[in-house]
Structures are given as C-alpha cells and as structure tokens.
Amino acid sequence: MKNIIMKQITLNIDETKFKAFLNFIKTLDYVSVSDETNIPLEQQEEVQRRLELVQEGKMKTRSWSDAKQDIFKR
C-alpha cells in the first residue's frame, strides 16, 4: 500500500475574486476544500449572549484602536 502525503497551504485572495477562485479550485479532482470558517456552537452562543447584553445596555463596547491602546500601554 502506498503512503499518501498530503500538503496544506494557506492563500490570501482578494475578497472580490475569492468566490470565482473557490469555484475553480473545487473543479480540480486532486484538491479538497475545507471550510475553516466553521465556528464552534459554544462560541456562536457566547457571541449571541454578548450581543444581547450590548443591546440591553448591560455591556459596553469600544473600538479596537481604543482597546489596543489600553492593552499595549501596560
């Protein structure tokens, strides 16, 4: 039995061309495409919970630039 070595790559593709590229790459019989955007259910539920807290005024948000400043000033 022959051992098959699989290789994995990461590509950065302009968002406007991504769908066309993905459709093309799926036509190749030697390529498998996995959707890495699957977010675990627990994380989805936590995000939903936090969004509800924000909408109810029980939690505040701030911009990434403000948060980053606060993080890196320590």
C-alpha positions, 0 to 999 in steps of 0.5 A, spaced: 500 500 500 502 506 498 503 512 503 499 518 501 502 525 503 498 530 503 500 538 503 496 544 506 497 551 504 494 557 506 492 563 500 490 570 501 485 572 495 482 578 494 475 578 497 472 580 490 475 574 486 475 569 492 468 566 490 470 565 482 477 562 485 473 557 490 469 555 484 475 553 480 479 550 485 473 545 487 473 543 479 480 540 480 479 532 482 486 532 486 484 538 491 479 538 497 476 544 500 475 545 507 471 550 510 475 553 516 470 558 517 466 553 521 465 556 528 464 552 534 456 552 537 459 554 544 462 560 541 456 562 536 452 562 543 457 566 547 457 571 541 449 571 541 449 572 549 454 578 548 450 581 543 444 581 547 447 584 553 450 590 548 443 591 546 440 591 553 445 596 555 448 591 560 455 591 556 459 596 553 463 596 547 469 600 544 473 600 538 479 596 537 484 602 536 481 604 543 482 597 546 489 596 543 491 602 546 489 600 553 492 593 552 499 595 549 500 601 554 501 596 560 
